[in-house]
Amino acid sequence: PVSFSKDSASEFYKMAKEVMVTVNTLDSTKKWIANFWDCNGFKLHVEGHAMFATKAMTPGGHWMEIVGTVSRNNHADFYKTAAAYTGASIGIYDAFICCWFTKYKFDVVRPETYINKYIDQDWMPYLQTPPFPEYNSAHSTISAAAATVLGTMFKNTAFRDSSEREWGWPDRSFKTSDEAAVEVSFSRFYGGIHYRQSVQIAYIQGKQIGNLVMAKLTGKEPDKLK
């Protein structure tokens, strides 16, 4: 990751400033994207003296539903569907392990903490900041891993994502699973909880994990999977 610095001319400061400006100028589409992929399984709310939590779909759960949708769209039989769930599950599992190792190896400060201390003490992100290190983005990593597995197993991964209807967010449609993974990555940047660099690197890392998983499951080299 970029080296920490309080200097306003530093790359780290500029990276944080970019997050602040992006959140402050979000349009309705970017807000929709941030909310759609929020997947905060335990969001804390504080209203006056009351504190309570709401629960929603987790990032892993969201992708498991996408696996089911893509399998149905492709008229996959029982065995192909089971293989898709298995591959995506292993990819997500390994991606979380890899990401959390990275988070606690580098222990990078979140945008909200940095911005409040060195730029604007009253600034708030659009999404709620998770209580663990920033670098890199877990949601981006697991999404790219799952999308890569789906892209390897199915020629057609176009889908309409209705996963978030229960939480009030309209469906979103994607031409490929990879297109969805890219959107997931930027959703964390739009939400103000990750720096741009962190979501981009996490996306690359996730694709590498997805390719490795499929290579292990199929016995093929990563560049010969498709």
C-alpha positions, 0 to 999 in steps of 0.5 A: 500500500501507499506509505502513510503520510500527513503531508498535504503534498503526499500521495496518501493525503491526495488519496484520502482527499480523493475519497472525500471529494468523491463522497461529497459529489456523489450522484444518484447512480453512485449512491445506488451502487454504494447502497446496493453492494453495501451488504453490511451484515450488522449495521449500527444505528445511533438515534439520540439515546437509542442504539440498535443494529439492522441486519442485511445480506453479507457479501458472501451471501450476495454472491451465493445468490448470484451463483444460483441466478447464473446457474438457472440462466444457463439451465445448468443441471444439478452437477454443474450447479453444485460445481458452481456453488463449490467453486465460488464458495472456495474462491470466496473462502480463500479470498477472505483469508488472503484479504484479512492476512493483508489487512492485519499485515499492513494495518492501513488507516480508514479514510474516515479516520484520516480525513477527520484527523488531518483534513475535515473533522466533521466529514462522514463517509456515505457508508458506515466504516467497518471496524477493521483495517482498510487495505485492502477491500474484502468485498472487492477481493471476494467478488472478483474471485467469485466472478472469475469462477463463474466466468470460467464455468459459464460462457454466459454470465449475464444476469439480473441481480434481485438480491437486494429487493428485501432491503428496498434497492432496485435490481441491477443488470450486468452483462458479465459477472466480471462487470459486477465485480468491477462495480462492487470494487468501486461501490466501496470507493463511492461509499467512502470506506476505501481508497481507490488504490485499495479496491483496484488492487483487491480486484486484481488479487481476487481474480488471481485467487479465482484463477488459482482455485479453478486451476486446482479444481480442474487440473489446468494451468490458469491461462488454459482454463477457458 
